[in-house]
């Protein structure tokens, strides 16, 4: 029987199931930021609010506190 509620998966099962997808998204984010940094005029984007939103989002992901998705959505709702 398939498990339908995320709560029915253990933490290990969740990592097994989503690790490669999360890894892919993180690599894509890093690659995009690298491309922005290498692009012509990159120095002009240092104060761009979008870069600040990305930086703040990464801090939320790393802080270990709950409700990361909600807090990031709330952050971006201020744009």
DSSP file (Angstrom, degrees, kcal/mol; ACC not computed):
  #  RESIDUE AA STRUCTURE BP1 BP2  ACC     N-H-->O    O-->H-N    N-H-->O    O-->H-N    TCO  KAPPA ALPHA  PHI   PSI    X-CA   Y-CA   Z-CA
    1    1 A X              0   0    0      0, 0.0     2,-0.2     0, 0.0     0, 0.0   0.000 360.0 360.0 360.0 132.5    0.0    0.0    0.0
    2    2 A X        -     0   0    0      1,-0.1     2,-0.5     2,-0.0     0, 0.0  -0.475 360.0-125.2 -73.3 141.9    1.3    3.4   -0.9
    3    3 A X        +     0   0    0     -2,-0.2    -1,-0.1     1,-0.1     3,-0.0  -0.766  29.0 177.8 -85.7 131.0    1.8    6.0    1.8
    4    4 A X        +     0   0    0     -2,-0.5     2,-0.4     1,-0.1    -1,-0.1   0.752  58.1  69.6-106.4 -30.6   -0.1    9.2    0.9
    5    5 A X  S >  S-     0   0    0      1,-0.1     3,-2.0     2,-0.0     4,-0.2  -0.768  73.6-139.7 -92.7 132.4    0.5   11.4    3.9
    6    6 A X  G >  S+     0   0    0     -2,-0.4     3,-1.9     1,-0.3    -1,-0.1   0.829 101.5  66.5 -57.9 -31.6    4.1   12.7    4.4
    7    7 A X  G 3  S+     0   0    0      1,-0.3    -1,-0.3    -3,-0.0    -2,-0.0   0.715  89.4  65.8 -64.1 -18.9    3.7   12.2    8.1
    8    8 A X  G <  S+     0   0    0     -3,-2.0     2,-0.4     2,-0.1    -1,-0.3   0.551  88.9  81.9 -82.3  -5.5    3.6    8.4    7.4
    9    9 A X  S <  S-     0   0    0     -3,-1.9     2,-0.1    -4,-0.2    -5,-0.0  -0.774  80.8-126.2 -95.6 143.0    7.2    8.5    6.2
   10   10 A X     >  -     0   0    0     -2,-0.4     4,-2.4     1,-0.1     5,-0.2  -0.381  30.7-104.6 -76.3 166.2   10.1    8.4    8.6
   11   11 A X  H  > S+     0   0    0      1,-0.2     4,-2.3     2,-0.2     5,-0.2   0.902 123.9  51.3 -58.9 -41.0   12.8   11.0    8.3
   12   12 A X  H  > S+     0   0    0      1,-0.2     4,-2.6     2,-0.2    -1,-0.2   0.897 108.9  49.8 -63.2 -41.2   15.1    8.5    6.7
   13   13 A X  H  > S+     0   0    0      2,-0.2     4,-2.4     1,-0.2    -1,-0.2   0.878 108.9  53.1 -65.3 -37.4   12.5    7.5    4.2
   14   14 A X  H  X S+     0   0    0     -4,-2.4     4,-2.5     2,-0.2     5,-0.2   0.925 110.6  46.7 -63.6 -43.5   11.9   11.2    3.3
   15   15 A X  H  X S+     0   0    0     -4,-2.3     4,-2.3     1,-0.2     5,-0.2   0.923 112.1  50.9 -63.5 -43.3   15.6   11.7    2.7
   16   16 A X  H  < S+     0   0    0     -4,-2.6     4,-0.3     1,-0.2    -2,-0.2   0.910 115.9  42.6 -57.1 -42.1   15.7    8.5    0.6
   17   17 A X  H  < S+     0   0    0     -4,-2.4    -2,-0.2    -5,-0.2    -1,-0.2   0.856 128.3  23.4 -75.7 -37.4   12.8    9.8   -1.4
   18   18 A X  H  X S+     0   0    0     -4,-2.5     4,-2.6    -5,-0.2     5,-0.3   0.491  89.2  97.7-114.2  -5.0   13.7   13.4   -1.9
   19   19 A X  H  X S+     0   0    0     -4,-2.3     4,-2.9    -5,-0.2     5,-0.2   0.914  88.2  45.7 -56.1 -49.1   17.5   13.7   -1.5
   20   20 A X  H  > S+     0   0    0     -4,-0.3     4,-2.2    -5,-0.2    -1,-0.2   0.878 113.5  50.0 -64.8 -37.3   18.3   13.7   -5.3
   21   21 A X  H  > S+     0   0    0      2,-0.2     4,-2.1    -4,-0.2    -1,-0.2   0.927 113.2  45.5 -65.2 -45.4   15.6   16.2   -6.1
   22   22 A X  H  X S+     0   0    0     -4,-2.6     4,-2.6     2,-0.2     5,-0.2   0.922 111.7  52.8 -63.9 -44.1   16.7   18.6   -3.3
   23   23 A X  H  X S+     0   0    0     -4,-2.9     4,-2.5    -5,-0.3    -1,-0.2   0.912 108.6  50.7 -56.7 -43.9   20.3   18.1   -4.5
   24   24 A X  H  X S+     0   0    0     -4,-2.2     4,-2.3     1,-0.2    -1,-0.2   0.914 110.6  48.0 -61.7 -44.8   19.3   19.0   -8.0
   25   25 A X  H  X S+     0   0    0     -4,-2.1     4,-2.2     2,-0.2    -1,-0.2   0.893 112.2  49.3 -65.3 -39.7   17.5   22.2   -6.9
   26   26 A X  H  X S+     0   0    0     -4,-2.6     4,-2.5     2,-0.2    -2,-0.2   0.914 111.5  48.9 -66.2 -42.0   20.4   23.3   -4.8
   27   27 A X  H  X S+     0   0    0     -4,-2.5     4,-2.7    -5,-0.2    -2,-0.2   0.900 110.9  50.6 -63.7 -40.5   22.9   22.7   -7.6
   28   28 A X  H  X S+     0   0    0     -4,-2.3     4,-2.3     2,-0.2    -1,-0.2   0.899 110.7  49.4 -63.9 -40.8   20.7   24.6  -10.0
   29   29 A X  H  X S+     0   0    0     -4,-2.2     4,-2.3     2,-0.2    -2,-0.2   0.937 112.7  46.9 -62.9 -46.8   20.5   27.5   -7.6
   30   30 A X  H  X S+     0   0    0     -4,-2.5     4,-2.3     1,-0.2    -2,-0.2   0.913 112.7  49.8 -62.0 -43.1   24.3   27.6   -7.1
   31   31 A X  H  X S+     0   0    0     -4,-2.7     4,-2.4     2,-0.2    -1,-0.2   0.893 110.0  50.8 -64.1 -40.0   24.8   27.4  -10.9
   32   32 A X  H  X S+     0   0    0     -4,-2.3     4,-2.4     2,-0.2    -1,-0.2   0.926 110.5  48.4 -63.9 -44.8   22.4   30.2  -11.5
   33   33 A X  H  X S+     0   0    0     -4,-2.3     4,-2.4     1,-0.2    -2,-0.2   0.888 110.8  51.9 -63.5 -38.2   24.1   32.4   -8.9
   34   34 A X  H  X S+     0   0    0     -4,-2.3     4,-1.7     2,-0.2    -2,-0.2   0.912 109.6  49.5 -61.9 -42.8   27.5   31.6  -10.5
   35   35 A X  H  X S+     0   0    0     -4,-2.4     4,-1.1     2,-0.2    -2,-0.2   0.899 110.7  49.6 -64.5 -40.1   26.2   32.6  -13.9
   36   36 A X  H >< S+     0   0    0     -4,-2.4     3,-0.6     1,-0.2    -1,-0.2   0.932 110.7  50.6 -61.9 -45.3   24.9   35.9  -12.6
   37   37 A X  H 3< S+     0   0    0     -4,-2.4    -1,-0.2     1,-0.2    -2,-0.2   0.814 113.9  44.5 -64.1 -30.8   28.2   36.6  -10.9
   38   38 A X  H 3< S+     0   0    0     -4,-1.7    -1,-0.2    -5,-0.1    -2,-0.2   0.621  93.9 103.4 -87.4 -13.9   30.1   35.9  -14.1
   39   39 A X  S X< S-     0   0    0     -4,-1.1     3,-1.7    -3,-0.6     2,-0.1  -0.273  86.6 -88.4 -72.8 154.7   27.8   37.9  -16.4
   40   40 A X  T 3  S+     0   0    0      1,-0.3    -1,-0.1     2,-0.1    -2,-0.1  -0.384 115.5  20.2 -58.4 132.4   28.6   41.3  -17.7
   41   41 A X  T >  S+     0   0    0     -3,-0.1     3,-1.5    -2,-0.1     4,-0.4   0.612  77.5 140.0  82.9  12.2   27.5   44.0  -15.3
   42   42 A X  G X   +     0   0    0     -3,-1.7     3,-1.8     1,-0.3     4,-0.2   0.861  66.7  62.0 -56.8 -36.6   27.4   41.6  -12.3
   43   43 A X  G >  S+     0   0    0      1,-0.3     3,-1.0     2,-0.2    -1,-0.3   0.783  95.9  60.9 -62.7 -25.2   28.8   44.3  -10.1
   44   44 A X  G <  S+     0   0    0     -3,-1.5     3,-0.4     1,-0.2    -1,-0.3   0.632  97.5  59.1 -76.1 -12.8   25.8   46.4  -10.8
   45   45 A X  G X  S+     0   0    0     -3,-1.8     3,-1.9    -4,-0.4     6,-0.2   0.429  72.4 101.5 -94.6   1.6   23.5   43.8   -9.2
   46   46 A X  T <  S+     0   0    0     -3,-1.0    -1,-0.2     1,-0.3    -2,-0.1   0.856  91.1  36.7 -55.1 -37.2   25.2   43.9   -5.8
   47   47 A X  T 3  S+     0   0    0     -3,-0.4    -1,-0.3    -4,-0.2     2,-0.2   0.308  85.1 131.1 -98.1   9.5   22.4   46.0   -4.4
   48   48 A X    X>  -     0   0    0     -3,-1.9     4,-1.4     1,-0.2     3,-0.9  -0.455  58.0-138.9 -65.6 125.9   19.6   44.3   -6.3
   49   49 A X  H 3> S+     0   0    0      1,-0.3     4,-2.4    -2,-0.2     5,-0.2   0.795 100.8  62.9 -57.5 -28.6   16.8   43.5   -3.9
   50   50 A X  H 3> S+     0   0    0      1,-0.2     4,-2.2     2,-0.2    -1,-0.3   0.891 101.4  50.8 -65.3 -37.4   16.3   40.1   -5.6
   51   51 A X  H <> S+     0   0    0     -3,-0.9     4,-2.6    -6,-0.2    -1,-0.2   0.899 109.5  51.3 -64.7 -38.9   19.8   39.1   -4.6
   52   52 A X  H  X S+     0   0    0     -4,-1.4     4,-2.7     2,-0.2    -2,-0.2   0.895 108.3  51.2 -64.7 -40.1   19.0   40.1   -1.1
   53   53 A X  H  X S+     0   0    0     -4,-2.4     4,-2.2     2,-0.2    -1,-0.2   0.905 110.9  48.8 -62.9 -40.7   15.8   37.9   -1.2
   54   54 A X  H  X S+     0   0    0     -4,-2.2     4,-2.3     2,-0.2    -2,-0.2   0.942 112.3  48.2 -63.6 -46.6   17.8   35.0   -2.4
   55   55 A X  H  X S+     0   0    0     -4,-2.6     4,-1.8     1,-0.2    -2,-0.2   0.909 112.7  48.2 -60.5 -43.1   20.4   35.5    0.3
   56   56 A X  H  X S+     0   0    0     -4,-2.7     4,-2.0     1,-0.2    -1,-0.2   0.874 109.8  53.1 -66.0 -36.6   17.8   35.8    3.0
   57   57 A X  H  X S+     0   0    0     -4,-2.2     4,-2.4     1,-0.2    -2,-0.2   0.913 107.4  51.1 -63.4 -42.8   16.0   32.6    1.7
   58   58 A X  H  X S+     0   0    0     -4,-2.3     4,-1.7     1,-0.2    -1,-0.2   0.871 108.2  52.5 -63.8 -36.7   19.3   30.7    1.9
   59   59 A X  H  X S+     0   0    0     -4,-1.8     4,-1.0     2,-0.2    -1,-0.2   0.905 108.3  50.8 -64.6 -40.8   19.7   31.8    5.5
   60   60 A X  H >< S+     0   0    0     -4,-2.0     3,-0.7     1,-0.2     4,-0.4   0.926 108.9  51.6 -61.7 -44.2   16.2   30.6    6.3
   61   61 A X  H 3< S+     0   0    0     -4,-2.4     3,-0.5     1,-0.2    -1,-0.2   0.861 114.6  43.4 -59.8 -35.3   17.0   27.2    4.8
   62   62 A X  H 3< S+     0   0    0     -4,-1.7    -1,-0.2     1,-0.2    -2,-0.2   0.569  91.5  82.7 -89.0  -9.6   20.2   26.9    6.9
   63   63 A X  S << S-     0   0    0     -4,-1.0    -1,-0.2    -3,-0.7    -2,-0.1   0.651  85.8-136.7 -77.6 -12.2   18.8   28.1   10.2
   64   64 A X        +     0   0    0     -3,-0.5     2,-0.2    -4,-0.4    -1,-0.1   0.485  58.1 132.1  76.2   0.2   17.3   24.7   11.2
   65   65 A X        -     0   0    0     -5,-0.3     3,-0.3     1,-0.1    -1,-0.2  -0.503  59.9-101.5 -83.8 157.0   14.1   26.2   12.5
   66   66 A X  S    S+     0   0    0      1,-0.2    -1,-0.1    -2,-0.2     5,-0.1  -0.147  95.2  41.0 -72.1 170.8   10.7   24.8   11.4
   67   67 A X     >  +     0   0    0      3,-0.1     4,-2.5     1,-0.1     5,-0.2   0.829  62.4 155.9  63.5  37.9    8.3   26.2    8.8
   68   68 A X  H  > S+     0   0    0     -3,-0.3     4,-2.4     1,-0.2     5,-0.2   0.921  71.5  49.4 -60.4 -45.5   11.1   27.1    6.3
   69   69 A X  H  > S+     0   0    0      1,-0.2     4,-2.5     2,-0.2    -1,-0.2   0.924 112.7  48.0 -61.6 -43.3    8.8   27.0    3.3
   70   70 A X  H  > S+     0   0    0      1,-0.2     4,-2.5     2,-0.2    -1,-0.2   0.923 111.6  49.3 -62.8 -44.5    6.2   29.2    5.0
   71   71 A X  H  X S+     0   0    0     -4,-2.5     4,-2.1     2,-0.2    -1,-0.2   0.873 111.6  49.0 -66.4 -36.4    8.8   31.7    6.1
   72   72 A X  H  X S+     0   0    0     -4,-2.4     4,-2.5     2,-0.2    -1,-0.2   0.918 110.7  50.6 -68.4 -42.1   10.3   31.9    2.6
   73   73 A X  H  X S+     0   0    0     -4,-2.5     4,-1.3    -5,-0.2    -2,-0.2   0.914 110.6  49.6 -59.6 -42.1    6.8   32.4    1.1
   74   74 A X  H  < S+     0   0    0     -4,-2.5     4,-0.4     2,-0.2    -1,-0.2   0.897 109.3  52.6 -63.8 -39.7    6.2   35.1    3.6
   75   75 A X  H >< S+     0   0    0     -4,-2.1     3,-1.2     1,-0.2    -2,-0.2   0.935 111.8  44.8 -59.5 -47.0    9.5   36.7    2.7
   76   76 A X  H >< S+     0   0    0     -4,-2.5     3,-1.3     1,-0.3    -1,-0.2   0.665  98.7  71.0 -75.8 -15.8    8.6   36.7   -1.0
   77   77 A X  T 3< S+     0   0    0     -4,-1.3    -1,-0.3     1,-0.2    -2,-0.2   0.641  89.6  65.2 -72.7 -11.0    5.1   38.0   -0.4
   78   78 A X  T <         0   0    0     -3,-1.2    -1,-0.2    -4,-0.4    -2,-0.2   0.482 360.0 360.0 -87.5  -3.6    6.8   41.3    0.5
   79   79 A X    <         0   0    0     -3,-1.3    -1,-0.2    -4,-0.1    -2,-0.1   0.498 360.0 360.0 -71.4 360.0    8.0   41.8   -3.1
